[in-house]
Amino acid sequence: DRGEHRHYMHKEIHEQPATLARAFSNLLNLDNSSLNGAVADVSFEGVNRIVLVACGTAYYAASVAKYWFESLANLPVELDIASEFRYRSAPLRADDLAIFVSQSGETADTLAALRHVKGKVKTSLAVINVPTSSIAREADHALEIMAGPEIGVASTKAFSGQLALLAALALKAGKDQGLVDADRERQLVTGMAGLPRLIAETIEIEPLVQEFATTMTTVRDALFLGRGALAPLALEAALKLKEISYIHAEGYAAGELKHGPIALLDKDVPVIVFAASGPLFEKTMSNVQEVAARGAPVLMVTDPQGAALAQEVGLKTLVVPSTAEVLAPFTHTIVAQLLAYHVAVLKGTDVDQPRNLAKSVTVE
Ligand code: F6R
């Protein structure tokens, strides 16, 4: 039931404060600010590498998680899309922990990739939304994101649910590797526990996102940029826009811009930049100024501190709440989802059932 919402996708975007509150109440023990439940039982002892495999939006969640496993646990991460991973004879080791991320749990390539690693790695984990699915049944351990049924073909609340679970897993990995102490754990758990409220606040800027969306209905191409854990988010934002609005969009790591894609830019190519204040902000800003110099319309999605700096140089901003830097993907993704949604609605496309797409891709 869509309730008051015109589309399932809109309903599912708006459900995220609730779905994340549920996920975090399952993942975190708020009484003593520590991890809880199935993630707390996963052991990274003796694990020397993480293998992360998924398709589409789930792959972008895994791509964000790569930054987390590296920064919190200092673990090398082998990350790939399932359709490549399963055929490319990637070396596998007995001290690898392999993670397969899939909302449906039925994606053919992801399932085949899971079967491919069985018996070759230490443990396989499935990060799934459907506990009865094939991937959930065949992995050594299944971890549920608890997003509830996702009907819109474009994934929204499952993506944030995947991020939540993977963030908790990376924190557990950091503890087991001796890099995250009790203080840091408390700090991160408190940060995660606060996300449902910050996401609710982010959703409140929907009218501003909708207003920006009106400037994008006639464009042919759009570019999304980010750095650090917001670089994969730029790719996810581009995928979301392509899927439901049929506008050609690309996501790039901001630093890669001058290695080619900057040639595309002119006044007709909007550039949407995800940037959280912090050590990478200045670098992103200098990339953005190169973009602005080509006459491309720029929108900076950033927190209040970042917005103050961006506005000083005359850039248009959309302000999301501040978070700990590692948690910025959670708020920024809401803007990406709302933007794709409103552009699609304004263009009159079939938002919940985009052409040529299926919710669950069970053939390779
Ligand atoms: C994009 C989208 C797809 C899926 C992909 C994997 O919005 O929904 O890219 O993310 O087909 O699906 P699952 O997660 O079911 O394996």
Residues whose N, C-alpha, C, O or C-beta is under 5 A from the ligand:
A	BS01	F6R	C55 G56 T57 A58 V101 S102 Q103 S104 G105 T107 V153 A154 S155 K359 V361
